């Protein structure tokens, strides 16, 4: 898988798949940072309950005090 990857997306997918298998994980996901690095956007969620958030949900990386 990884040896055949020619772009970033297949490399990320291979790393996630191999890592999930190595850890015997039942769920996986990926979060990408926004361009201003103020939030993470959830992507490729698999095996998570629907109540835990949806693909595309943003997680802020800072909070107001």
Order of alpha helices (4+ residues) and beta strands (2+ residues): alpha-beta-beta-beta
